[in-house]
Amino acid sequence: MDINKLVERVKNILLTPKTEWPVIAQEQTDVAKLYTGYIMILAAIPAVFGFLSSIAFSRVGFGLNLGVLILSYAFSLGLVFVIALIIDALAPTFGAEKNQIQALKTVAYAYTPSWVAGVFLIIPVLGWLIALAGGIYSLVQLYFALPHTMKSPPEKTGGYFAVVLVCAVVISWILGMIVAGITIGSAISAAALHG
């Protein structure tokens, strides 16, 4: 892993996405390189900083917080892959090219603003607003990416983006509810054992 290349990629996606997406689209890579060299590193940011915030500002025990960290990180890694599968599966419907690696690159790099904004989760309330802004900017990135990575025609990119967005929101909501349910259930169990 080249940390300088990773930092340069993050900076370019955040600051100059219109010129960075054509570069990304031309790059040759594979699933393992994308995960180990980019996704696993950046997806850890919101998980770790959310964990630190929970440790600092909640009364939930360390073990429960650690469990939530691991679960949310694992779900985050899986979510990237599932959304990439959806992008790839929907490509022909919107006149785009099917390509699993391009779809994975699309999701991995589009999520960059959201993951980077996860640093601010350490700050109560304000951090969540900044993380939300990062999430919204990730959606903008996804829209910028589709014509380059998936070769979607300009007139169909809006519809492609909208369908992917709905799928991503539904899947994210379901996974969020699972994490919340496990967290709340574990907290109640822990309180019952100690109370």
Secondary structure, DSSP 8 states (H G I E B T S, - for coil): --HHHHHHHHHHHHH-HHHHHHHHHH----HHHHIIIIIHHHHHHHHHHHHHHHHHH--S-HHHHHHHHHHHHHHHHHHHHHHHHHHHHHGGGGT----HHHHHHHHHHHTHHHHHHGGGGGSTTHHHHHHHHHHHHHHHHHHHHHHHHS---HHHHHHHHHHHHHHHHHHHHHHHHHHHHHHHHHHHHHHHHH-
